[in-house]
């Protein structure tokens, strides 16, 4: 008879929270696979519906699998990108959008060309002039259908900036949250710097855009948006990274940024030593066009819950049953 511990807590499943390996059964109850157990949502004990149950996980800032009226991926345009590039292409694979960078587009589109100098937003059939771009707003999906698992969003030629709680979350590669695992492995595991990704043929104003260049995820970290750090694998320490000019360029970030495979080997103690215990809950991260999902660590629950709130579970041959007792 083996035992393990779980905790129950109330976390609202809203537009920013996605279940990995499970699906909401309906609005009033959850069902667990294989045990025919129904639990009222008021009990705040979510269960999973999956043929192959996996540990219950929460991921923020990723595209949810369910349909919803409005969904926002959080992140904003790095100020230097407004000065560096004339044109930025925003591409959404399998998920059309109508609002991006604070601009309401006049048609649903999977691809838009933004020009920060001419202040235009160009879709297949429409050129929108005199756009008032808002660098604090990323992309909003309206009337989002249930996803098929291959959706992702990429800002080509644009550096994105996000807040990341390093203490309580781990960054996840955006492609790892999709069925495009082969593409993720090709770019990340084999160290390919970039790959041309063909996109559905556009018409009219975007007819010359047939592909985008997906880059290997690269990141820089900062506590104050002034001093930025990359990671030196040889010394296992963060080192200051300085741009050639006033701001980092897209190519500079691709060159000196921390890769995802390097990031996952950085211990939390290194972040604490470099940025301070009080700062690692709100670290600034630059990324080369990717919006970063984060997996919420178990430490998040441990830090905000008392041990008396633990719900111990006993694993039997047929199902899991709750009981009170010591491990």
C-alpha positions as CSV (number, residue, x, y, z in Angstrom):
1,X,0.0,0.0,0.0
2,X,1.7,3.2,-1.1
3,X,0.7,6.7,0.0
4,X,1.3,10.2,-1.3
5,X,0.1,13.7,-0.3
6,X,-2.1,16.2,-2.1
7,X,-3.5,19.5,-1.2
8,X,-6.8,21.1,-1.9
9,X,-7.1,24.8,-2.6
10,X,-9.5,27.0,-4.5
11,X,-8.0,28.2,-7.8
12,X,-10.4,29.8,-10.2
13,X,-10.1,28.2,-13.7
14,X,-10.3,31.4,-15.7
15,X,-8.9,32.6,-19.0
16,X,-5.4,32.7,-17.6
17,X,-5.3,29.2,-16.2
18,X,-5.2,26.0,-18.2
19,X,-5.4,22.4,-17.1
20,X,-2.6,20.2,-18.5
21,X,-3.8,16.6,-18.9
22,X,-7.3,17.3,-17.8
23,X,-10.5,18.9,-18.9
24,X,-13.3,20.6,-17.1
25,X,-16.3,18.3,-17.1
26,X,-19.0,21.0,-16.7
27,X,-19.7,24.1,-14.7
28,X,-20.9,22.4,-11.5
29,X,-18.9,19.2,-11.1
30,X,-15.8,17.3,-12.0
31,X,-15.4,13.7,-12.9
32,X,-12.4,11.5,-12.2
33,X,-11.5,8.9,-14.9
34,X,-12.1,5.3,-14.0
35,X,-13.7,5.7,-10.6
36,X,-17.1,7.2,-11.5
37,X,-16.6,9.8,-8.8
38,X,-18.4,13.1,-9.2
39,X,-17.4,16.1,-7.0
40,X,-19.2,19.4,-6.7
41,X,-17.1,22.3,-7.7
42,X,-18.0,24.0,-4.4
43,X,-15.9,21.4,-2.7
44,X,-12.8,22.9,-4.5
45,X,-11.4,19.5,-5.2
46,X,-10.9,19.4,-9.0
47,X,-10.3,16.0,-10.6
48,X,-9.0,15.0,-14.0
49,X,-10.9,13.5,-17.0
50,X,-8.3,11.6,-19.0
51,X,-7.8,8.1,-20.0
52,X,-4.2,8.3,-18.7
53,X,-4.4,10.4,-15.5
54,X,-1.4,12.7,-15.0
55,X,-0.4,14.8,-12.0
56,X,-2.6,17.8,-11.6
57,X,-0.8,20.9,-12.9
58,X,-1.5,24.5,-13.6
59,X,0.1,26.5,-16.4
60,X,-0.4,30.2,-16.9
61,X,0.0,32.3,-20.0
62,X,-0.6,29.5,-22.5
63,X,-3.5,28.9,-24.9
64,X,-6.2,27.0,-23.1
65,X,-7.8,23.9,-24.7
66,X,-11.4,25.0,-24.1
67,X,-13.4,27.6,-25.9
68,X,-13.9,31.1,-24.3
69,X,-15.3,34.5,-25.1
70,X,-12.0,36.4,-24.7
71,X,-8.5,35.3,-24.0
72,X,-5.3,37.4,-23.5
73,X,-1.7,36.2,-23.7
74,X,0.2,38.4,-21.3
75,X,3.5,40.1,-22.3
76,X,4.4,43.4,-23.9
77,X,6.7,44.8,-26.6
78,X,10.2,45.6,-25.4
79,X,10.7,49.4,-25.9
80,X,13.8,48.9,-28.0
81,X,11.8,47.0,-30.6
82,X,9.9,50.2,-31.5
83,X,13.1,51.8,-32.5
84,X,14.9,48.8,-34.2
85,X,12.5,47.3,-36.7
86,X,10.3,49.0,-39.3
87,X,8.1,45.9,-39.7
88,X,7.1,43.2,-37.2
89,X,5.0,40.2,-38.3
90,X,2.7,38.7,-35.7
91,X,1.6,35.1,-36.6
92,X,-0.9,32.9,-34.9
93,X,-0.9,29.3,-36.0
94,X,-4.4,27.9,-36.0
95,X,-6.0,30.6,-34.0
96,X,-7.2,33.8,-35.7
97,X,-7.3,37.1,-33.7
98,X,-8.7,40.6,-34.1
99,X,-6.8,42.7,-31.5
100,X,-3.1,43.1,-31.2
101,X,-0.8,45.6,-29.6
102,X,-3.8,47.7,-28.6
103,X,-5.1,47.9,-32.2
104,X,-8.5,46.6,-33.2
105,X,-8.3,45.0,-36.6
106,X,-11.2,45.2,-39.0
107,X,-11.1,41.5,-39.8
108,X,-10.1,38.2,-38.2
109,X,-6.6,37.2,-39.3
110,X,-3.8,34.8,-38.5
111,X,-1.2,37.2,-39.7
112,X,-0.6,40.9,-39.4
113,X,2.3,43.1,-40.4
114,X,2.8,46.0,-37.9
115,X,4.9,49.0,-38.9
116,X,5.8,51.1,-35.8
117,X,7.2,53.9,-38.0
118,X,4.3,54.3,-40.5
119,X,1.9,53.3,-37.7
120,X,0.1,50.8,-39.9
121,X,-1.4,47.4,-39.3
122,X,-1.8,45.3,-42.5
123,X,-3.9,42.2,-42.8
124,X,-4.9,40.2,-45.9
125,X,-7.5,42.6,-47.0
126,X,-7.1,45.7,-45.0
127,X,-4.5,48.4,-44.3
128,X,-5.3,50.2,-41.0
129,X,-3.5,53.6,-40.8
130,X,-2.6,55.9,-37.9
131,X,-2.6,53.1,-35.4
132,X,-2.0,53.9,-31.8
133,X,0.1,51.0,-30.6
134,X,0.1,50.1,-27.0
135,X,3.3,48.3,-26.1
136,X,1.8,47.0,-22.8
137,X,-0.8,44.9,-24.6
138,X,0.1,41.7,-26.5
139,X,-2.7,39.8,-28.3
140,X,-6.3,39.2,-27.4
141,X,-8.3,36.3,-28.9
142,X,-12.1,36.9,-29.2
143,X,-14.6,34.0,-29.3
144,X,-11.9,31.4,-29.1
145,X,-13.0,27.9,-30.1
146,X,-11.8,24.8,-28.5
147,X,-8.2,24.3,-29.6
148,X,-6.7,21.3,-31.5
149,X,-3.4,21.4,-29.7
150,X,-1.2,22.8,-32.4
151,X,-1.7,26.5,-31.8
152,X,1.1,28.9,-31.0
153,X,1.7,32.7,-31.4
154,X,5.0,34.2,-32.5
155,X,6.2,37.8,-32.9
156,X,8.7,37.7,-35.7
157,X,11.5,40.2,-35.4
158,X,10.2,41.6,-32.1
159,X,11.5,41.3,-28.6
160,X,8.8,40.6,-26.0
161,X,9.1,41.4,-22.3
162,X,7.3,39.7,-19.4
163,X,7.2,39.4,-15.7
164,X,8.1,36.0,-14.4
165,X,7.8,34.7,-10.8
166,X,11.0,32.7,-10.7
167,X,10.4,31.6,-7.1
168,X,7.0,30.0,-7.7
169,X,7.0,29.2,-11.4
170,X,9.1,27.5,-14.1
171,X,9.2,28.8,-17.7
172,X,7.9,26.3,-20.2
173,X,8.8,26.4,-23.8
174,X,5.7,27.5,-25.8
175,X,5.9,24.7,-28.3
176,X,6.2,22.1,-25.5
177,X,2.5,23.0,-24.7
178,X,1.4,21.8,-28.1
179,X,1.4,18.7,-30.3
180,X,4.3,20.3,-32.3
181,X,6.8,18.5,-30.2
182,X,8.8,17.5,-33.2
183,X,9.3,21.1,-34.1
184,X,10.3,21.9,-30.5
185,X,12.8,19.1,-30.4
186,X,14.3,20.2,-33.8
187,X,14.8,23.7,-32.7
188,X,15.7,23.2,-29.0
189,X,17.2,19.8,-28.4
190,X,19.3,19.8,-31.6
191,X,20.4,23.4,-31.1
192,X,19.1,24.7,-34.4
193,X,19.2,28.5,-34.2
194,X,16.2,29.1,-36.5
195,X,13.8,27.3,-38.9
196,X,11.7,28.6,-41.8
197,X,8.1,27.8,-40.8
198,X,5.7,27.8,-43.8
199,X,2.4,29.5,-43.1
200,X,-0.9,29.2,-45.1
201,X,-0.7,31.3,-48.3
202,X,-1.9,34.8,-47.6
203,X,-3.8,36.9,-50.2
204,X,-3.9,40.5,-51.3
205,X,-1.8,42.7,-49.1
206,X,0.1,39.9,-47.4
207,X,0.6,37.7,-50.5
208,X,4.4,38.0,-50.2
209,X,4.5,36.4,-46.7
210,X,4.7,32.7,-47.1
211,X,6.8,31.8,-44.1
212,X,8.2,33.1,-40.9
213,X,11.5,32.4,-39.2
214,X,11.1,30.7,-35.9
215,X,14.1,31.2,-33.6
216,X,15.4,29.0,-30.8
217,X,14.0,30.6,-27.6
218,X,16.6,33.0,-26.0
219,X,16.1,35.0,-22.9
220,X,17.7,37.8,-20.8
221,X,16.8,38.5,-17.1
222,X,16.7,41.6,-15.0
223,X,15.4,42.9,-11.7
224,X,15.2,46.5,-12.6
225,X,14.9,46.7,-16.5
226,X,18.3,48.5,-16.5
227,X,20.9,45.8,-15.9
228,X,20.3,42.7,-17.9
229,X,21.9,39.3,-17.4
230,X,22.7,36.3,-19.5
231,X,24.1,33.0,-18.1
232,X,27.6,31.7,-18.4
233,X,27.4,27.9,-18.6
234,X,31.2,27.5,-17.9
235,X,31.1,29.5,-14.7
236,X,27.5,28.6,-13.7
237,X,26.8,32.2,-13.0
238,X,24.8,35.2,-14.4
239,X,26.9,37.8,-16.1
240,X,25.9,41.3,-17.2
241,X,24.8,41.6,-20.9
242,X,25.1,45.1,-22.5
243,X,23.6,46.1,-25.9
244,X,25.8,47.6,-28.6
245,X,23.6,50.7,-28.6
246,X,20.9,52.0,-26.3
247,X,18.7,49.0,-26.6
248,X,19.1,45.3,-27.4
249,X,18.4,44.3,-31.0
250,X,16.6,41.2,-32.0
251,X,19.8,39.7,-33.4
252,X,21.7,40.5,-30.2
253,X,19.2,38.7,-28.1
254,X,19.4,35.7,-30.5
255,X,23.2,35.8,-30.1
256,X,23.8,36.3,-26.3
257,X,20.5,35.2,-24.7
258,X,20.0,32.2,-22.5
259,X,18.7,29.2,-24.4
260,X,15.8,27.1,-22.9
261,X,18.1,24.1,-22.3
262,X,20.5,26.3,-20.4
263,X,17.7,28.0,-18.4
264,X,16.3,24.7,-17.1
265,X,19.6,23.8,-15.5
266,X,19.9,27.1,-13.6
267,X,19.3,26.4,-9.9
268,X,16.9,28.8,-8.0
269,X,19.8,29.6,-5.7
270,X,21.6,31.3,-8.6
271,X,18.7,33.5,-9.3
272,X,18.4,34.4,-5.6
273,X,22.2,35.2,-5.3
274,X,22.1,37.4,-8.4
275,X,18.8,39.2,-8.0
276,X,18.0,38.9,-4.3
277,X,15.3,37.0,-2.5
278,X,12.9,40.0,-2.5
279,X,13.1,40.3,-6.3
280,X,12.8,36.8,-7.8
281,X,9.0,36.9,-7.6
282,X,8.9,39.6,-10.3
283,X,11.8,39.2,-12.7
284,X,11.8,40.9,-16.1
285,X,12.5,38.5,-18.9
286,X,13.2,39.4,-22.5
287,X,12.4,36.8,-25.1
288,X,12.9,36.7,-28.9
289,X,9.3,36.7,-30.1
290,X,7.9,34.1,-27.8
291,X,5.3,34.6,-25.1
292,X,6.3,32.4,-22.1
293,X,4.0,29.9,-20.4
294,X,4.8,29.1,-16.8
295,X,4.2,26.0,-14.7
296,X,3.2,26.8,-11.1
297,X,5.6,25.0,-8.7
298,X,4.3,23.0,-5.7
299,X,6.2,25.5,-3.6
300,X,3.5,28.1,-4.4
301,X,1.0,25.9,-2.6
302,X,3.3,25.1,0.3
303,X,4.1,28.8,1.0
304,X,0.4,29.9,1.2
305,X,-1.1,26.8,2.9
306,X,-0.9,25.5,6.4
307,X,0.1,21.8,6.9
308,X,-3.4,21.2,8.5
309,X,-4.9,21.9,5.1
310,X,-3.3,18.8,3.6
311,X,-5.6,16.2,2.3
312,X,-3.9,12.8,2.6
313,X,-4.8,10.2,-0.1
314,X,-4.4,6.5,0.1
315,X,-3.8,4.6,-3.1
316,X,-5.7,1.3,-3.3
317,X,-5.9,-1.2,-6.0
318,X,-9.0,0.4,-7.5
319,X,-9.1,4.0,-6.7
320,X,-7.8,6.8,-4.4
321,X,-9.7,7.5,-1.2
322,X,-9.1,10.5,1.1
323,X,-8.3,9.9,4.7
324,X,-6.8,11.8,7.6
325,X,-3.6,10.6,9.0
326,X,0.2,11.0,9.2
327,X,2.5,9.8,6.5
